[in-house]
Amino acid sequence: MASGGKTHSYADLLRASAGVAAALLDGEEDLREMRVASLIPAGLEYAAAQWGAWRAGGIAVPLSVAAPEPELRHVLADAGVGVTVVSRRLKDRIAPLCRRLGVRLVLIEEALDAEPGPLPRVSSERPALILYTSGTTSKPKGVVTTHANVEAQITSLAEAWEWRADDRIPLFLPLHHVHGIVNVLGCALWSGAFVDAFESFDLDRILERVGKRAYTVFMAVPTIYVRLIGALESAGADERRRWAEGFGSMRLMVSGSAALPASVHERWTTLTGQRLLERYGMTEIGMALSNPLHGERRPGAVGQALPRVEVRLTGESGEVIEGEDEPGEIQVRGPAVFREYWNQPGVTQASFVDGWFRTGDMAVLESGYYRILGRLSVDIIKSGGYKLSALEIEDTLRQHPAIEDCAVVGLDDATWGEIVAVAAVVGGGAELDLAGLQAWAGERLSGYKIPRRLEVVADFPRNAMGKVMKPAVRALFG
């Protein structure tokens, strides 16, 4: 692993995590599932804190290094955190909060040098992680995964994507989400691979490394691929060729955490020769579906069930959908599925039916591949008896020459049930009118007369992945 200008071996990580475990135990034999929060940037220190918490018998609760104080307070209080491990330069962000909540504070720089001691035996059925979901209708919930769950999530991907010890991958994704924790760091460390850790996405440094063919595997969110496309298209001929060849030489490039527009998928292939691999997962289940490593990677689809993962679609009445081309809710079962929501037994019970986890996402199976239609709560618009996918409409509208980005929501309507509304970010001084957009979209979306309401905005609140925020769109329309 490389971080902070230094390269560390797996032996270094084992020694460092043993020191962290000793510092956390502080003379005790076992933390007995004490929640151990961490506020540490990507690198050896982060991995040592995670492993140290596990080796001491604790539950790791990673915090976002960019989180505001109310979010940090909610996680610390809700999880009942007993100790927080923090890097020295981030100490002032959380130390006052820890004092108010009575949470012990440990500096990672000091813990790394602690004298190792005896460590407890930790069962694979004990909780390993509590990751907080970004709640859409309430405060974030803590998702509890056991060591066995984490192992199942990692080994499923290691098998499907053929991770190996000579792989090299950059790590710039947030390390309080499953994408960075499991898909990148967990899979790489399980496989003995090399991790090049960045505290954030550093476009220039990453492109420099790509140009030197430093990586074999690359994982990012769609917004990052859009930024990379912009960089390649604006670069000089020599730089573009070097970067494109660097990306083209990798054995695997993955996109996830949000829907990848088909136009981005195709443009990336044109520039680099790489066919991005899309997959589907959630905090609660790890990854469930994936396009194949070997075989067709279909734009707009998320592929098939991963090893040891069972997937099915169910209709509104709970019936299992046996055939293709009929949309339904994705339900998942298998050893990777989380154990419970922290301290929310009622919510946990309501989230399962006969052992199947109800994802709340809607999809359709088409020619053997699943395609995500969106969240049942916000992305599926029921209009005139039809179920319309807001994600599909957004993807189409982004192909309009005047639209840089957009977000689509359903608004209550006495006649139609819901009508389609869109907030569009228009670029380059272009003009956009509702009638013209309805005609343009109607030709491309199976004749649906959409959108029925339009608001053109110069700037708009965006989420961490750079997408226009749907709650803000709904507020815009009132």
C-alpha positions in Angstrom: 0.0 0.0 0.0 1.2 3.5 -0.8 0.0 6.6 1.1 1.5 9.8 2.2 4.5 9.4 0.0 5.5 6.1 1.6 5.1 2.4 0.6 4.0 -0.1 3.2 4.1 -3.9 3.2 1.4 -6.3 4.5 3.8 -7.0 7.4 3.7 -3.3 8.2 -0.1 -3.3 8.3 -0.2 -6.4 10.6 2.3 -4.7 13.0 0.4 -1.4 12.9 -3.0 -3.0 13.4 -1.7 -5.0 16.4 -0.5 -1.7 18.0 -3.9 -0.1 17.4 -5.7 -3.1 18.9 -3.5 -2.9 22.0 -4.2 0.8 22.3 -7.9 0.2 22.0 -7.9 -2.6 24.5 -6.0 -0.5 27.0 -5.5 -3.5 29.3 -8.8 -5.2 28.6 -9.0 -8.7 27.1 -11.8 -8.0 24.6 -13.7 -4.9 23.5 -16.8 -7.1 23.4 -18.4 -5.4 20.4 -17.7 -1.9 21.5 -18.3 0.5 18.6 -15.0 2.0 17.5 -15.4 5.1 15.2 -12.6 6.3 13.0 -12.0 9.7 11.3 -9.0 9.0 9.2 -8.1 9.7 5.5 -7.3 6.8 3.2 -4.0 5.1 3.7 -2.2 2.7 6.1 -3.6 4.5 9.1 -7.2 3.9 8.0 -6.6 0.2 7.3 -4.7 -0.2 10.6 -7.6 1.4 12.5 -10.1 -0.9 10.8 -8.1 -4.1 11.4 -7.1 -2.9 14.9 -10.8 -2.5 15.9 -11.6 -6.0 14.5 -8.6 -7.7 16.1 -9.5 -6.1 19.5 -13.1 -7.5 19.2 -14.7 -4.2 18.4 -17.1 -3.0 15.7 -15.7 -0.5 13.2 -17.8 2.6 12.5 -16.0 4.6 9.8 -16.9 8.3 9.7 -16.8 10.6 6.6 -13.9 13.0 6.7 -16.1 15.5 5.0 -19.2 15.1 7.3 -20.6 18.2 9.0 -20.8 18.2 12.8 -24.5 17.2 13.0 -23.9 14.1 10.9 -20.9 13.1 13.1 -23.0 13.7 16.2 -25.8 11.5 14.9 -23.5 8.6 14.1 -21.6 8.7 17.4 -24.7 9.0 19.5 -26.9 6.5 17.5 -24.2 3.8 17.4 -23.2 4.3 21.1 -19.6 4.7 20.1 -17.2 4.1 23.0 -13.9 5.2 21.4 -12.9 7.2 18.3 -9.6 6.8 16.5 -8.6 10.0 14.7 -5.7 11.4 12.8 -3.9 14.3 14.5 -4.8 16.9 11.9 -8.5 16.0 12.1 -8.6 15.9 15.9 -10.1 19.4 16.3 -13.1 18.5 14.1 -14.3 15.8 16.5 -12.6 16.2 19.9 -15.2 18.7 21.3 -18.0 16.4 20.2 -16.3 13.3 21.8 -15.9 15.2 25.1 -19.6 16.2 25.1 -20.7 12.6 24.4 -18.2 11.0 26.8 -16.4 9.2 24.0 -12.7 8.3 24.5 -10.4 9.7 21.8 -7.3 7.9 20.5 -4.8 9.4 18.1 -3.9 7.0 15.3 -0.3 8.2 15.2 0.2 7.2 18.8 -1.8 4.0 18.6 0.4 2.7 15.7 3.4 2.6 18.1 1.7 0.9 21.0 3.2 -2.3 22.3 1.3 -5.3 20.9 -0.3 -7.7 23.4 -2.6 -10.7 23.6 -5.7 -10.5 21.3 -9.1 -12.1 21.7 -10.5 -14.8 19.4 -13.3 -13.2 17.3 -16.1 -15.3 15.9 -17.0 -14.7 12.2 -20.6 -14.2 13.4 -19.7 -11.2 15.5 -20.5 -7.8 14.0 -17.6 -6.2 12.1 -19.0 -3.0 10.6 -21.8 -0.4 11.1 -22.1 1.7 8.0 -24.7 4.5 8.0 -27.0 4.8 5.0 -27.8 8.2 3.5 -31.4 8.3 4.7 -33.8 9.8 2.2 -36.9 10.1 4.4 -35.3 10.0 7.9 -32.0 10.1 9.7 -29.4 7.6 8.4 -29.7 4.1 9.7 -26.8 1.9 10.9 -26.3 -1.2 8.7 -24.7 -4.0 10.8 -22.6 -6.5 8.9 -20.8 -9.4 10.5 -17.3 -10.7 9.7 -18.9 -13.5 7.8 -21.0 -11.0 5.8 -18.0 -8.9 4.9 -16.0 -12.1 3.9 -18.9 -13.2 1.7 -19.1 -9.8 0.0 -15.4 -9.7 -0.7 -15.0 -13.3 -1.9 -17.9 -13.0 -4.2 -16.2 -10.1 -6.0 -12.8 -11.7 -5.8 -14.1 -14.7 -7.6 -16.3 -12.9 -10.2 -13.7 -10.2 -11.1 -10.7 -12.5 -10.7 -8.7 -10.4 -8.2 -5.1 -11.4 -7.9 -1.9 -10.5 -6.0 -0.3 -8.6 -8.9 -3.3 -6.2 -9.3 -2.7 -2.5 -8.6 -5.6 -0.1 -7.9 -6.0 3.5 -6.9 -8.2 4.2 -3.9 -9.9 7.6 -3.9 -13.5 6.7 -3.1 -15.0 7.6 0.3 -14.1 5.1 3.0 -17.4 5.3 4.9 -19.3 3.6 2.0 -19.3 0.0 0.9 -17.8 0.9 -2.6 -14.5 2.0 -1.2 -14.4 -0.2 1.9 -15.3 -3.5 0.3 -15.0 -3.3 -3.5 -11.6 -1.6 -3.5 -9.8 -1.8 -0.1 -11.3 -5.1 1.1 -10.9 -7.0 -2.2 -7.4 -5.7 -2.7 -6.1 -6.6 0.7 -7.9 -10.0 0.6 -6.0 -10.7 -2.7 -2.6 -9.4 -1.7 -2.9 -6.6 -4.3 -1.3 -3.1 -4.2 -3.4 -0.1 -3.1 -2.4 3.4 -4.1 -4.3 5.5 -1.6 -5.4 9.1 -2.2 -7.1 11.3 0.4 -9.5 12.5 -2.4 -9.8 12.3 -6.1 -6.7 14.1 -7.5 -7.3 14.3 -11.2 -3.8 15.4 -12.2 -1.9 12.9 -10.0 -4.1 10.0 -11.0 -3.8 10.7 -14.7 0.0 11.0 -14.3 0.0 7.5 -12.7 -2.4 6.1 -15.4 0.0 7.5 -18.1 2.7 5.4 -16.5 0.5 2.3 -16.5 0.6 2.1 -12.8 -2.8 0.3 -12.4 -4.5 -2.9 -13.6 -7.9 -2.2 -11.9 -9.9 1.0 -11.6 -13.1 1.7 -9.8 -15.0 5.0 -9.8 -18.5 6.6 -9.9 -20.0 8.0 -13.1 -19.2 11.6 -12.2 -15.5 10.8 -12.1 -15.7 9.1 -15.5 -17.3 12.3 -16.9 -14.4 14.3 -15.4 -11.9 12.0 -17.0 -13.6 12.2 -20.4 -13.4 16.0 -20.1 -9.7 15.8 -19.3 -8.9 13.4 -22.2 -10.9 15.5 -24.7 -9.2 18.8 -23.7 -5.7 17.3 -23.5 -3.0 17.6 -26.2 -2.5 14.7 -28.6 0.5 13.2 -26.8 -1.1 13.4 -23.4 -4.4 12.0 -24.6 -2.7 9.1 -26.3 -0.6 8.3 -23.2 -3.6 8.5 -20.9 -5.9 6.6 -23.2 -3.3 3.8 -23.6 -2.9 3.7 -19.8 -6.6 3.2 -19.3 -6.9 0.8 -22.2 -4.2 -1.4 -20.8 -6.1 -2.1 -17.5 -7.7 -5.5 -17.2 -10.8 -4.2 -15.4 -12.6 -0.8 -15.1 -15.8 -0.7 -13.0 -18.5 2.0 -12.6 -20.9 2.0 -9.7 -22.8 3.8 -6.9 -25.0 5.5 -9.5 -26.5 4.8 -12.9 -24.0 5.2 -15.7 -25.5 7.0 -18.7 -25.2 5.0 -21.9 -23.6 8.0 -23.6 -20.8 8.1 -21.0 -20.3 4.3 -21.4 -20.0 4.6 -25.2 -17.8 7.7 -25.1 -15.4 6.1 -22.7 -15.1 3.1 -25.0 -14.4 5.3 -27.9 -11.7 7.2 -26.1 -9.9 4.3 -24.4 -11.1 1.0 -25.9 -12.3 0.0 -22.4 -15.8 -1.4 -21.9 -16.8 -0.2 -18.4 -18.3 -2.9 -16.1 -21.4 -1.8 -14.3 -22.6 -3.5 -11.2 -25.4 -3.1 -8.6 -25.2 -3.2 -4.9 -26.2 -1.6 -1.6 -24.8 -1.0 1.9 -27.1 -3.7 3.1 -26.0 -6.4 0.7 -22.6 -5.5 -0.8 -22.7 -6.2 -4.5 -25.5 -8.4 -5.9 -25.4 -8.0 -9.7 -22.6 -7.5 -12.1 -21.9 -7.4 -15.8 -19.5 -10.2 -16.6 -15.7 -9.9 -16.5 -15.6 -12.1 -19.7 -18.5 -11.5 -22.0 -20.9 -8.8 -23.0 -21.0 -5.6 -20.9 -24.3 -4.1 -21.8 -24.7 -0.3 -21.5 -27.5 0.5 -19.1 -27.6 -2.9 -17.6 -26.1 -4.3 -14.3 -25.8 -7.9 -15.4 -26.5 -11.0 -13.5 -26.3 -12.4 -10.0 -22.8 -12.6 -8.5 -21.5 -15.9 -7.0 -23.5 -17.1 -3.9 -26.1 -14.3 -4.3 -29.7 -15.1 -5.0 -31.8 -12.4 -6.8 -35.5 -12.3 -7.7 -38.1 -9.7 -8.7 -41.5 -9.4 -7.1 -44.7 -7.6 -8.1 -46.8 -5.2 -6.2 -48.8 -7.9 -4.5 -45.6 -9.9 -3.5 -45.8 -12.4 -6.3 -42.5 -13.7 -7.7 -42.0 -12.6 -11.3 -40.8 -15.7 -13.3 -40.4 -14.3 -16.8 -38.6 -11.4 -18.5 -39.7 -7.9 -19.4 -41.9 -7.4 -16.4 -40.7 -4.8 -13.8 -40.5 -5.7 -10.1 -38.8 -5.0 -6.8 -35.3 -6.5 -6.5 -35.0 -8.9 -3.5 -31.8 -10.5 -2.4 -30.8 -13.5 -0.3 -27.4 -15.0 0.6 -24.5 -14.9 3.1 -23.5 -11.3 2.1 -26.8 -9.8 3.3 -26.5 -7.7 6.4 -27.7 -8.9 9.8 -29.8 -5.9 11.0 -30.3 -2.2 11.3 -28.7 -1.0 14.4 -31.2 -0.7 17.3 -34.2 -0.8 14.8 -35.7 -4.3 15.1 -39.0 -3.1 13.6 -37.4 -1.7 10.5 -35.2 -4.7 10.2 -38.2 -7.1 10.3 -40.1 -5.0 7.7 -37.2 -5.1 5.4 -37.3 -8.9 4.9 -39.9 -11.3 3.5 -39.2 -15.0 4.0 -35.5 -14.4 4.4 -35.3 -12.1 1.3 -34.1 -8.5 1.7 -36.4 -6.0 0.1 -34.1 -3.5 -1.6 -36.7 -0.9 -2.5 -35.2 -0.8 -6.0 -37.1 -1.7 -9.1 -35.6 -3.5 -12.1 -36.5 -5.5 -15.2 -34.9 -8.6 -16.6 -34.1 -8.2 -20.3 -32.4 -11.0 -22.3 -30.8 -12.4 -19.2 -29.5 -9.0 -17.9 -31.1 -6.9 -15.1 -31.7 -3.2 -15.8 -32.3 -0.8 -12.9 -35.4 1.4 -13.2 -34.9 3.3 -9.9 -36.0 3.5 -6.3 -39.6 2.6 -5.7 -39.9 5.6 -3.4 -38.5 8.4 -5.7 -37.6 7.0 -9.1 -40.7 5.2 -10.2 -43.4 7.5 -11.4 -46.9 6.1 -11.7 -48.7 8.1 -14.4 -51.8 7.1 -16.2 -51.5 3.4 -15.2 -47.9 3.2 -16.4 -44.7 2.8 -14.3 -42.1 5.2 -15.7 -38.5 5.1 -14.7 -37.2 8.6 -13.7 -33.6 7.3 -14.3 -34.5 6.2 -17.8 -36.0 9.6 -18.6 -33.0 11.4 -17.1 -30.6 9.4 -19.2 -32.5 10.2 -22.3 -32.9 13.9 -21.6 -29.1 14.2 -20.9 -28.6 13.4 -24.6 -30.4 16.7 -25.5 -27.8 19.1 -26.9 -28.9 21.9 -24.6 -29.0 19.9 -21.3 -25.9 19.5 -19.2 -27.7 17.6 -16.4 -31.2 17.1 -15.1 -33.4 15.5 -12.4 -36.8 14.0 -12.9 -39.5 13.6 -10.2 -43.2 12.7 -10.1 -45.7 15.3 -8.9 -49.2 14.5 -7.6 -51.9 15.0 -10.2 -55.7 14.5 -9.9 -56.0 13.1 -13.4 -52.9 11.2 -14.1 -51.9 10.1 -10.5 -48.5 11.6 -11.1 -47.0 13.8 -13.8 -43.4 14.0 -14.9 -41.5 17.1 -13.9 -37.9 17.9 -14.8 -35.3 20.4 -13.6 -32.7 21.0 -16.3 -29.3 22.6 -16.1 -28.8 24.2 -19.5 -25.2 24.9 -20.7 -23.6 27.1 -23.3 -26.2 29.8 -23.3 -28.7 27.5 -25.0 -32.5 28.0 -24.6 -35.0 25.3 -23.7 -38.7 25.4 -23.9 -41.3 22.9 -22.7 -43.1 22.3 -26.0 -39.8 21.7 -27.9 -38.5 19.3 -25.2 -41.8 17.4 -25.1 -41.6 16.8 -28.8 -37.9 15.9 -28.7 -38.4 13.5 -25.7 -41.6 12.0 -27.0 -39.8 10.6 -30.1 -37.2 8.9 -27.9 -39.2 7.6 -25.0 -41.8 5.2 -26.5 -44.2 8.0 -27.3 -44.8 9.1 -23.7 -45.8 12.7 -23.6 -43.1 13.9 -21.2 -41.9 15.9 -19.5 -45.2 17.7 -18.5 -43.5 20.3 -16.4 -40.1 22.0 -16.9 -37.9 24.3 -14.9 -34.7 25.6 -16.3 -32.1 26.4 -13.7 -28.6 28.0 -14.0 -27.3 26.4 -10.8 -28.7 23.8 -8.5 -27.9 21.8 -5.3 -26.0 18.6 -6.2 -25.1 15.5 -4.2 -21.7 14.1 -3.5 -21.6 12.5 -7.0 -22.4 15.8 -8.7 -25.9 14.9 -9.7 -28.8 17.3 -9.3 -30.6 16.5 -6.1 -34.1 15.2 -6.4 -35.4 16.4 -3.1 -34.4 19.9 -4.2 -36.2 19.4 -7.5 -39.4 18.4 -5.6 -39.1 21.5 -3.4 -38.6 23.6 -6.5 -42.0 22.5 -7.9 -43.7 22.8 -4.5 
